[in-house]
Amino acid sequence: MSYSEAEVSAAIARMVKYRSGLDYEVSTALAVVGLSAERADKEIAIRDDMIRAAHRAGASLRQIAEASGLGRKTVTAIVETDSLRT
């Protein structure tokens, strides 16, 4: 797999964003935590979009809650944000 110079530069910039201090272990751990948090945010956004799509397609809140492992209140809150967007 090969990466463009722009992709490498962007990855380095994202890692540097989370590093602090001179301690190599701490800096590395912070970079991993920060990048993992970014990834988790992205995955949550995708999950929430799919929850809204499933609900629009006719899935019940109970079905969605069971499939996602979330509580019905959480699913309801996610689904209700769909109506707030329009």
Backbone torsions as a table, in degrees:
resi	resn	phi	psi	omega
1	MET	NA	136.9	178.5
2	SER	-122.0	152.6	-178.2
3	TYR	-124.6	147.7	177.1
4	SER	-76.5	162.1	178.2
5	GLU	-60.9	-36.7	178.9
6	ALA	-64.6	-40.2	179.1
7	GLU	-65.4	-41.9	178.7
8	VAL	-65.1	-44.8	179.4
9	SER	-61.4	-40.9	179.3
10	ALA	-65.1	-41.0	179.2
11	ALA	-64.8	-42.9	178.9
12	ILE	-63.7	-42.8	179.8
13	ALA	-62.1	-39.6	178.4
14	ARG	-66.6	-38.1	178.8
15	MET	-67.9	-43.7	-179.3
16	VAL	-61.7	-34.0	-179.8
17	LYS	-54.8	-36.0	-175.7
18	TYR	-95.7	-15.4	-177.9
19	ARG	-75.8	141.1	176.2
20	SER	-142.3	147.4	177.4
21	GLY	73.5	-173.8	-176.2
22	LEU	-103.8	-12.2	-178.2
23	ASP	-69.3	116.9	-175.1
24	TYR	-60.9	-45.7	-178.2
25	GLU	-63.4	-45.4	-179.6
26	VAL	-64.1	-45.6	-179.8
27	SER	-60.8	-43.6	179.6
28	THR	-65.2	-44.5	178.9
29	ALA	-61.6	-42.6	179.1
30	LEU	-64.2	-38.7	178.0
31	ALA	-63.1	-43.4	179.6
32	VAL	-65.1	-43.6	178.7
33	VAL	-60.9	-47.1	-179.1
34	GLY	-62.9	-45.1	179.6
35	LEU	-67.2	-36.5	177.2
36	SER	-65.5	-39.3	178.1
37	ALA	-63.9	-41.0	176.8
38	GLU	-59.8	-45.1	-179.3
39	ARG	-64.3	-42.5	179.7
40	ALA	-62.2	-42.2	178.1
41	ASP	-59.8	-41.9	179.7
42	LYS	-65.1	-43.7	179.6
43	GLU	-64.9	-39.1	178.4
44	ILE	-64.5	-41.0	178.3
45	ALA	-62.5	-40.9	178.0
46	ILE	-65.2	-45.4	179.0
47	ARG	-58.4	-46.6	-178.5
48	ASP	-63.4	-40.0	176.5
49	ASP	-61.2	-40.9	-179.6
50	MET	-71.2	-32.6	174.8
51	ILE	-62.6	-46.3	179.0
52	ARG	-63.6	-39.4	178.7
53	ALA	-65.5	-42.1	178.5
54	ALA	-62.4	-40.9	179.8
55	HIS	-66.4	-43.7	177.5
56	ARG	-61.4	-30.9	-179.6
57	ALA	-79.7	-8.4	175.1
58	GLY	116.5	-0.6	178.2
59	ALA	-68.7	142.6	179.0
60	SER	-79.4	160.9	177.4
61	LEU	-60.4	-38.0	178.5
62	ARG	-62.3	-45.4	178.8
63	GLN	-60.7	-44.2	-179.4
64	ILE	-65.4	-43.3	179.4
65	ALA	-59.9	-44.2	179.0
66	GLU	-64.1	-43.1	-178.2
67	ALA	-68.4	-34.7	-174.9
68	SER	-90.6	-18.7	-175.4
69	GLY	79.2	12.0	178.5
70	LEU	-99.6	160.9	175.1
71	GLY	-75.9	158.7	-179.7
72	ARG	-62.4	-35.7	178.6
73	LYS	-62.8	-41.3	179.2
74	THR	-65.5	-44.6	179.0
75	VAL	-62.1	-43.1	178.5
76	THR	-59.2	-43.9	179.2
77	ALA	-62.5	-40.3	179.3
78	ILE	-65.6	-46.2	-178.7
79	VAL	-63.4	-40.0	-179.3
80	GLU	-65.9	-24.9	176.8
81	THR	-67.2	-20.7	177.2
82	ASP	-64.3	-41.5	-179.3
83	SER	-73.7	-22.0	178.6
84	LEU	-76.1	-23.3	-177.3
85	ARG	-73.0	-29.4	-174.0
86	THR	-88.8	NA	NA
